[in-house]
Amino acid sequence: MSVVTVLSGSTRKKGNTDTLVQAFVRGASEHNEVEVISVADYIIKPCDGCNYCYADKEHRCHIGDDMQAVYEKLKHTDILVIASPIYFYGISARLKAVIDRLHNPIRSAFPIRQAVLLSVAADTLPELFDSVLAQYHMSLRYFHIENLGTVLVRGVEKKGDIAGNPALDEAYRLGLSIR
């Protein structure tokens, strides 16, 4: 049994991103321990690039916010899921703040070995997810993390637009495949 942690970057509760995440979680929960960390529930400030965490022997960040709780959860994570709406051709700002704060040597304590990307967007352009995929794959390569899959959904603008979308079944099956 693996520990799967989902970093969900939507601040819209029960929106399209949450619906996609829940489909994935239903599948992944069959064989794994799964926790969803919603950025909407945490106050996390952006990294200011001071490198205090590199100088501190315990790799603490000088910013006093909820990121320490996220670090603690990631210390027990085998599989990381990044889930985000696409607002302007990139992941949400709140999720980006979390990811940027992982630029901390404490990340070497995380047992993360595999990852998944889930994303939704209102737009339908063919290259819509290119920038997100580039960042995702470069990060995986840098940290030697295996990609288990991606589910990318176009054309879901209004809350609930994802209902009935085949991507929900795809996300469920991807979650179910994780052991």
Steps between C-alpha positions, in 0.01 A plus 500: 500500500635837396433840650355728233482874562300725268595867488181658369546852369141610465342747738153429360349233724312222317607641166635316197847443648352360823270272299795366298702453820216311667474261203873430527478462881214248471724277292825558689335441840423140408866399551668799662483753778398829336494854635392813316669825594289784366688828470174676589536363853855628558666838517824464306702798391728491196870424529707817522823332386697593811653149534461506879391136476840411352689669783281360781623152603138379539404662167227708657346778298494843660147565370246438774205336327338159444774359274659314791186283522531419129868407544402259779240328281743469208753326725263200487399521133591234245292637212430868441204619297499855367145617421431846366261709302665696222414867529748662263704218344661396826413337829313705759701760689423345838627159386804661337586657837498153660713351224749787514532447876615145425825664385630417846757232590238337723363346180780241515312351797192434285467138378306613190583265214205543266264778392175572319369819340128585492388825340190673367454811289225702336698554181522240221821597322707195399814639668311606813692273739844526336657733757362303795618171351847644434538610863355173630730279292811711571430478873452123482822459307694721743376305804508157332128450550301268274192635323203270557271695271313817424134585458452834323150633438417784261178696466374489859433861594200519727471315829363155418599500130712191562199288597472203268838569339689179409803647680333417833509130414857541373602661832325224696679228299835678542446514876393135506817397313722635778626237741 
